[in-house]
């Protein structure tokens, strides 16, 4: 396997791993921001 392709695969793996760690934090942040915005919604957690 060429060295450049190996580095590309390593970079892609790091990118996916980092994104999977940030996704839950992003979801919590957006949920809190939208909850404080008073946008209504279903009111299931009110």
N, C-alpha and C positions, 0 to 999 in steps of 0.2 A: 504494500500500500504506500503511495507517495506520502512524503512527510507533510505536504501542504494539506492533503485530504485528512490526514490524521489530526492535525491541528484544528481543522474545520469541524470535525466531529467532536473533539474535546470542547471547543467553544460552544457548539450547539447544545451539548449536554449540560454545560454550566448555565447557559441561558435558560433552558427549560427548568433546571433545578432551582435557579434563583426566582423564576417566575412562579413556581409552585409554592415557594416559601412566602412570596409577597401577596399572593392571591387572597389568603384568609385575612391578612391585615387590611388590604384594600376593601374587602367586603365589609368588614366591621366598621371601618371608617365611613364608607358610603352609607351604611345603614344608620349610623349615628347622625350623620349630617342631614340625611333626608328625613329622619325622625324629628330632628330639631327644627326643620324648615317649616313644619306645620302644614304640610301639603295634603293633609287628609289621609286618604288611603282606606284600607278596609277596616282599620281599627281592631284588628285581631289581637294585638298585644297591648291594647289600651286598658 
